[in-house]
Every structure is written in C-alpha cells, then in structure tokens.
Amino acid sequence: LALALALPSVALDNGLALTPPMGWLAWERFRCNVNCQQDPHNCISEKLFFEMADRLAEDGWRELGYEYINIDDCWSAKHRDAAGRLLSDPERFPSGIKALADYVHARGLKLGIYGDLGTLTCGGYPGTTLDHVKLDAQTFAEWGVDMLKLDGCYSSAEEQAEGYPEMARALNATGHPIVYSCSWPAYQGGLPPKVNYTILAEICNLWRNYDDIEDSWDSVLRILDWFFANQDVLQPVAGPGHWNDPDMLIIGNFGLSYEQSRSQMALWTVMAAPLLMSTDLRTISPSAKEILQNRLMIRINQDPLGIQGRRIVKEKSHIEVFLRPLSQAASALVFFSRRTDMPFFYTTSLAKLQFPKDTIYEVQDVYSGKIISGLKTGDNFTVVINPSGVVMWYLYPTA
C-alpha cells in the first residue's frame, strides 16, 4: 500500500484493454514505404488502410476480436500546421485522419495511430516534444483515434520519464477512450532498475519491452528468449489493462514456415500478448488465415483472468514446455520444439508438470481439435512435436 501511495497520480484508469488488444498494424509488413508513385498498392496511404479495414470487416476477422486497425510511422506531413497541430500527409492521406477514423468506425472497427515522444519520429516525421503532448492528445481525440502507440526515438531518458506519464494524463483528460501503447521500457533496456513496471502499469495499457520484430524465425526466437529468460520480472506485471507486448504477429509474410507460424501464434497466446497482425490481408494464404483465426486459440489469448504464461520446462532435448493458467481452473500448455531434425516424441505427465494430484482432465488439442478424455495427473502421455513446431493443449478438470 505504501508503494501504491508513493506513486505519482498518473493512473491511466481508462478501463480499456482488459484483454490483450487484437487487430492489425502496418509496420512490419509495410514499413515506411511512402513511394506511392511506384508502389501505390503497398505504400503508407489512406487507400491501404481503407482496404485493410474492409478486409477486417468482411473476412471474418472482426467477429473474432481483431478490431484495431493501426497506422504506424510515416503517416504525417513533414511539418505541423500554423497552429502547431499534426497533419496527415496531404498527398497520401487527402481525406484526413478523421475521415479514415469515420470509415473504420462505420465498419465496427477502431483506429490506432502512431506518435513519437521526441523531436522526430523514427522515420523522420514531426515528433511530439513535451510542449506538444497536450495538443497532440487533443488532436488524436478530435480525430476519433482509439489507440496511440507512442515511440521513443530522438528523446532522452529524462524526456521519456516526464513525457510518457504526461501523455497518459493528457489522453485521459480528453474524455475520449484511447488505448495507450508505450515504447518506454524498450528504450531503457526493458528491465529494472531502469524500468519500474509498477509505475508503467499505472501509465500504459501495453508496452513494448524489447526490440522490433523482423520477418524471420531468428527474430521470433530472439524475442522469446529474452521474454522467458526474464519471465520472473515480466510475467507478474501483465494483467487486465496492462500488457507486455513482444511485438507484431508476422504470420502470413515471407519469413516463417507453416510450423513456425503455428509456434508464434501459440507462444504469443501463452504470453497473453496483444495479437496485432502485420501482414497483407488482401493476399493472405488460407493456411496463415486458419492459424490467425483459430477460435480456441483466441479464446485462450483473451482469457479474462489475464495471467501471462511461463516456461516451466527446458529439456536437454531442446523441447520446452509453457503453461498459462486460465479462468475456471483451465490451463493452456504449449510443447515447443527447437529441434531442426525431425518430429520428436516427447513423453511426460501432468504430475511432472506440477498439476494437482488426483485430478482428471479433458484435453483439447488447440490446432487439431482432437479431444483426450479422462487424462489423470499421473498418466504418462506422448506428444509428437515437429521441428520448430508446437503442440498446444487446452485442459480443464472434469473431476
């Protein structure tokens, strides 16, 4: 309690993001492509966002909870207007952000936007310096923006310590509900003592702790390794309204195999991570879509308890086991293979995984849908895990 009383009164307290946000984010797939002359189909423009909003609304994504359509860097004009306000690039976003938000809202979706707490954004567009925090928060609210990702390029540690809480206050003061995603911990190395997660959870709904994801399996593994090496610090700080964000889902792009795609989805779900896809929904393959639209997977990710999972086993055989506790005494288990040779037969029991004695479980395989009934805690079982693949189980006690 003493600690709580000592915190600055910046509590976000916006009642938002009670489960991890789900949606689509432009960055990993489309980056800062502003070349609309040569590449009109893929450049950062209102056309891209109109088209992705249509896909979210019409291709079954929205009904599953994918509701945010998020603009990233490089959307704005190179200069603020005469009143000091941010403007969208007049050639690429001729209708303006308010019109885009209206379009998105008319389809039952929400619009996210990007800012940067510094002199410039990472892509070299106008940043939000401390003297512009209130004005930019007001501008975003007037446009009808529903989420803000605030980056940290071109700012000092001191400016970040002042600016990130200041933006939380400014967003709250607008009276318009805006989910607040901050990159603050990523710029401070992601760990205590430089990062105070108690304060962070009072300020932001989600935060980027670590490096940007790239379109490669190496990048996914690097992020996983960092998060689970530091799980004792990171796991307890996540919960309803405040989430660790290991960055976007790259399923459906160029860098992951089918098995690796299934692994990213399962591991992000067990981490209670935001599910923000960054892929071309206009051309996504049926297999990638099937992974991203797995209903049981999404239900597990969106579990109302909001407990982040942990790695509980790391075998010499390069098999790892992750556990996430869920509501109503259910659990999610992920068996993950880092092997690169052939499918591996992994034998264990729920007793070895520290499940309570004398309990009987019903198990559903999250990907295949197969049901195993009457699994006792003491029973040995074997799962066959493909190289760089997963087997994921949803378990609930029946006795």
C-alpha positions in Angstrom: 0.0 0.0 0.0 2.8 2.4 0.9 4.3 1.8 -2.6 0.9 2.5 -4.2 0.5 5.7 -2.2 4.0 6.8 -3.3 3.2 6.5 -7.0 2.5 9.7 -8.9 -1.2 10.2 -9.6 -1.0 9.4 -13.3 -3.1 6.3 -13.2 -4.4 5.5 -16.6 -7.6 4.0 -15.1 -9.3 4.2 -18.5 -11.0 0.8 -18.2 -9.5 -0.2 -21.6 -7.6 -3.3 -22.9 -9.0 -5.6 -20.2 -7.9 -8.4 -22.5 -4.9 -8.1 -24.9 -5.8 -5.8 -27.9 -6.3 -7.6 -31.2 -6.1 -6.1 -34.7 -3.8 -5.1 -37.5 -0.7 -2.9 -37.5 1.1 -1.6 -40.7 4.7 -1.6 -39.6 6.4 -4.9 -40.0 4.9 -5.7 -43.5 4.7 -2.2 -45.0 7.3 -0.2 -43.0 7.8 3.4 -44.2 7.0 2.8 -47.8 5.9 6.3 -49.0 6.6 5.6 -52.7 3.0 5.9 -53.9 4.1 6.7 -57.5 5.9 3.5 -58.0 4.1 1.3 -55.5 0.5 2.7 -55.0 -0.8 -0.7 -53.8 1.6 -1.0 -50.8 2.6 2.5 -49.8 1.5 4.1 -46.5 -1.6 5.8 -47.6 -5.3 6.1 -46.8 -6.0 3.6 -49.6 -4.0 0.9 -47.7 -6.0 1.5 -44.5 -9.4 1.6 -46.2 -8.6 -1.7 -47.9 -7.3 -3.4 -44.7 -10.4 -2.1 -42.8 -12.6 -3.7 -45.5 -10.7 -7.0 -45.1 -11.0 -7.0 -41.3 -14.8 -6.3 -41.6 -15.6 -8.7 -44.4 -13.3 -11.7 -44.0 -14.3 -12.8 -40.5 -11.6 -11.0 -38.5 -13.7 -8.5 -36.7 -16.1 -11.2 -35.3 -13.1 -12.9 -33.7 -12.0 -9.8 -31.9 -9.5 -8.3 -34.4 -10.9 -4.8 -34.1 -8.0 -2.3 -34.2 -6.6 -1.1 -37.5 -3.3 0.7 -36.6 -1.4 3.3 -38.6 2.4 3.3 -37.8 5.1 5.8 -38.6 5.3 7.9 -41.8 1.6 9.0 -42.0 2.1 12.6 -41.3 3.1 15.7 -43.2 6.7 16.8 -42.8 5.7 19.9 -40.8 3.0 20.9 -38.3 0.3 23.4 -39.4 0.4 27.1 -38.4 -1.4 26.3 -35.1 1.3 23.7 -34.3 -1.0 20.7 -35.0 0.0 17.5 -36.6 -1.4 17.0 -40.1 -1.6 13.9 -42.3 0.4 13.9 -45.5 -1.9 15.7 -48.0 -1.0 13.5 -50.9 -1.1 10.1 -49.3 -4.0 10.9 -46.8 -6.0 13.5 -48.8 -9.2 12.8 -46.8 -7.5 13.3 -43.4 -7.3 11.0 -40.4 -10.8 12.0 -39.1 -12.4 10.7 -42.3 -10.3 7.5 -42.0 -11.5 7.0 -38.4 -15.1 7.5 -39.5 -14.7 4.9 -42.3 -13.1 2.5 -39.8 -15.8 3.1 -37.1 -18.6 2.6 -39.7 -17.3 -0.9 -40.2 -17.4 -1.7 -36.4 -13.6 -1.3 -36.1 -11.3 1.1 -34.2 -8.4 3.2 -35.4 -4.9 3.3 -33.9 -2.2 5.9 -34.7 1.5 6.4 -34.1 3.4 9.2 -32.4 6.9 9.6 -31.1 8.0 11.3 -27.8 10.9 13.1 -29.4 11.9 15.8 -31.8 11.3 13.4 -34.7 9.6 10.0 -35.2 11.9 7.1 -36.0 11.1 7.7 -39.7 12.0 11.4 -39.6 8.5 12.9 -39.3 7.4 15.5 -36.7 7.7 14.1 -33.1 5.7 15.0 -30.0 8.0 17.1 -27.9 7.0 17.8 -24.3 5.4 21.1 -25.2 3.1 19.4 -27.8 1.9 16.5 -25.6 -1.5 18.0 -24.7 -2.1 19.4 -28.2 -1.4 16.1 -29.8 -3.6 14.1 -27.4 -6.4 16.6 -28.1 -5.9 16.3 -31.9 -6.0 12.5 -31.7 -9.2 12.6 -29.7 -10.8 15.1 -32.1 -10.0 12.8 -35.0 -11.6 9.9 -33.2 -8.5 7.8 -32.7 -8.9 4.8 -30.4 -5.3 3.7 -29.7 -2.0 5.6 -29.6 1.4 3.9 -30.0 4.0 6.4 -28.6 7.5 5.6 -29.7 10.7 7.0 -28.2 13.2 7.9 -31.0 15.1 11.1 -30.6 14.3 11.6 -26.9 16.3 11.4 -23.7 15.7 9.2 -20.7 14.6 12.4 -18.8 12.2 13.4 -21.5 10.7 9.9 -21.6 10.3 9.9 -17.8 8.3 13.1 -18.0 6.6 12.6 -21.3 5.1 9.1 -21.1 3.2 9.8 -17.9 2.3 13.3 -19.2 0.7 11.7 -22.3 -1.3 9.3 -20.1 -2.8 12.3 -18.2 -3.4 14.2 -21.5 -5.2 11.3 -23.1 -7.3 10.8 -20.0 -8.2 14.5 -20.0 -9.6 14.4 -23.5 -12.5 12.2 -22.2 -12.2 10.1 -25.4 -11.2 6.5 -24.7 -7.7 5.9 -26.2 -5.7 2.7 -25.5 -2.2 3.8 -24.8 0.7 1.7 -26.0 4.2 3.0 -25.0 7.6 2.0 -26.1 9.2 3.5 -22.9 10.7 0.2 -21.5 12.2 -0.8 -24.8 14.3 2.4 -24.8 15.5 1.7 -21.2 16.6 -1.9 -21.8 13.3 -3.4 -20.6 14.4 -4.4 -17.1 14.6 -3.0 -13.5 16.1 -0.9 -12.0 15.9 1.3 -15.1 12.3 0.2 -15.8 9.7 0.5 -13.0 6.9 -1.8 -14.1 4.7 -0.9 -11.1 4.6 2.7 -12.4 4.4 1.6 -16.0 1.2 -0.4 -15.3 -0.3 2.7 -13.9 0.5 4.7 -17.0 0.2 2.5 -20.1 -2.2 -0.2 -21.3 0.6 -2.1 -23.2 4.2 -1.5 -23.7 7.0 -2.7 -26.0 9.7 -4.2 -23.7 12.2 -5.2 -26.3 13.5 -5.0 -29.9 11.3 -4.7 -33.0 10.3 -8.0 -34.6 11.7 -8.7 -38.1 10.3 -11.1 -40.7 12.4 -14.1 -39.6 12.4 -17.1 -37.3 15.7 -15.9 -35.7 13.9 -12.7 -34.7 11.0 -14.6 -33.2 13.4 -16.8 -31.2 15.4 -13.8 -30.0 12.3 -12.2 -28.6 11.1 -15.4 -27.0 14.5 -16.0 -25.4 14.6 -12.5 -23.9 11.0 -12.7 -22.6 11.3 -16.1 -21.0 14.9 -15.5 -19.7 13.3 -12.5 -17.8 10.0 -14.1 -17.0 10.4 -13.7 -13.2 10.3 -9.9 -13.8 7.9 -9.7 -16.7 5.3 -12.3 -16.0 3.8 -10.8 -12.8 3.4 -7.3 -14.3 1.0 -8.3 -17.0 -2.8 -8.3 -16.4 -6.1 -6.8 -17.4 -5.5 -3.3 -18.7 -1.6 -3.5 -18.8 0.2 -6.0 -21.0 3.8 -6.9 -22.1 4.0 -6.5 -25.9 6.5 -8.8 -27.6 5.6 -7.0 -30.9 3.6 -8.0 -34.0 2.5 -11.3 -35.5 4.4 -11.9 -38.7 2.3 -14.9 -39.7 1.4 -14.7 -43.4 4.6 -12.8 -44.5 7.8 -14.3 -46.0 10.0 -15.4 -43.1 8.2 -18.1 -41.3 7.4 -21.7 -42.3 4.0 -23.2 -41.5 5.3 -24.8 -38.3 7.0 -21.6 -37.2 3.8 -19.6 -37.8 1.8 -22.0 -35.6 4.6 -21.7 -33.0 4.5 -17.9 -33.0 0.7 -17.9 -32.6 0.8 -20.4 -29.7 3.6 -18.7 -27.9 2.2 -15.2 -28.2 -1.1 -16.6 -26.9 0.5 -18.2 -23.9 2.3 -14.9 -23.2 -1.1 -13.1 -23.1 0.4 -10.9 -25.8 -1.5 -8.4 -27.9 -2.4 -10.1 -31.2 -1.6 -7.4 -33.8 -1.1 -8.9 -37.2 1.2 -7.2 -39.7 0.6 -8.9 -43.0 -1.3 -8.2 -46.2 -4.8 -9.3 -45.5 -5.7 -8.8 -49.2 -3.5 -11.7 -50.2 -3.1 -13.8 -47.1 -2.8 -17.6 -47.7 -5.6 -19.9 -46.4 -3.1 -21.7 -44.1 -1.9 -18.4 -42.4 -5.5 -17.2 -42.1 -6.5 -20.5 -40.5 -3.8 -20.1 -37.8 -4.7 -16.5 -37.1 -8.4 -17.3 -37.0 -8.2 -20.3 -34.6 -11.2 -19.7 -32.3 -9.9 -21.7 -29.3 -6.5 -20.0 -29.6 -8.2 -16.6 -29.5 -10.4 -17.6 -26.6 -7.2 -18.6 -24.6 -5.4 -15.4 -25.5 -8.4 -13.3 -24.4 -9.0 -15.2 -21.1 -10.4 -12.7 -18.6 -8.0 -13.6 -15.8 -5.2 -12.1 -18.0 -2.4 -14.2 -16.4 0.7 -14.3 -18.6 2.2 -17.8 -19.0 5.6 -19.1 -18.0 8.2 -21.5 -19.4 8.1 -24.4 -16.9 10.4 -27.0 -18.5 13.6 -26.7 -20.6 14.8 -30.1 -21.7 18.3 -31.1 -22.9 16.5 -32.5 -25.9 15.5 -28.9 -27.0 11.9 -29.3 -26.0 10.3 -26.6 -23.9 7.0 -26.5 -22.1 5.0 -23.4 -21.3 2.0 -23.1 -19.0 -0.7 -20.4 -18.8 -3.3 -20.6 -16.1 -6.8 -19.7 -17.3 -10.2 -19.0 -15.7 -12.4 -21.8 -14.3 -9.3 -23.9 -13.3 -8.4 -24.5 -17.0 -4.9 -24.2 -18.4 -3.1 -23.9 -21.7 0.1 -26.0 -22.3 2.5 -25.4 -25.2 5.0 -28.1 -26.1 7.6 -26.4 -28.3 10.5 -28.0 -30.2 13.6 -26.0 -31.0 14.9 -29.0 -32.9 15.8 -28.9 -36.6 16.0 -32.6 -37.4 12.7 -34.5 -37.3 9.5 -34.8 -35.3 10.2 -35.6 -31.7 8.3 -37.9 -29.4 8.1 -36.2 -26.1 6.8 -38.2 -23.1 5.8 -36.6 -19.8 2.8 -36.5 -17.4 0.8 -33.7 -15.8 2.3 -34.7 -12.4 5.7 -33.9 -13.8 4.4 -30.5 -14.9 3.2 -29.8 -11.3 -0.5 -30.2 -12.0 -2.6 -31.0 -8.8 -2.7 -34.7 -7.8 -5.8 -36.9 -8.2 -7.4 -34.7 -10.8 -8.8 -35.9 -14.1 -8.7 -33.6 -17.2 -10.4 -33.3 -20.5 -7.8 -32.1 -23.1 -8.4 -30.4 -26.4 -5.6 -30.1 -29.0 -5.9 -26.4 -30.0 -4.8 -26.9 -33.6 -6.2 -30.4 -34.5 -9.3 -30.1 -32.3 -8.7 -33.7 -31.1 -10.1 -34.5 -27.6 -8.5 -36.6 -25.0 -10.9 -37.6 -22.2 -10.1 -38.8 -18.7 -6.4 -37.9 -18.6 -5.2 -38.4 -15.0 -2.5 -36.3 -13.5 -0.3 -39.4 -13.1 -0.8 -40.8 -16.6 2.2 -40.7 -18.9 1.4 -39.3 -22.4 3.4 -38.7 -25.6 3.1 -35.7 -27.9 4.8 -35.6 -31.3 6.3 -32.2 -32.0 7.5 -31.1 -35.4 10.8 -29.2 -35.8 10.4 -25.6 -34.8 6.7 -26.5 -34.2 4.3 -26.8 -31.3 1.6 -29.0 -29.8 -0.8 -26.8 -27.8 -3.4 -28.2 -25.4 -6.4 -26.6 -23.6 -7.1 -28.6 -20.4 -9.9 -28.4 -17.9 -10.6 -30.5 -14.9 -13.6 -32.9 -15.0 -13.1 -34.4 -11.6 
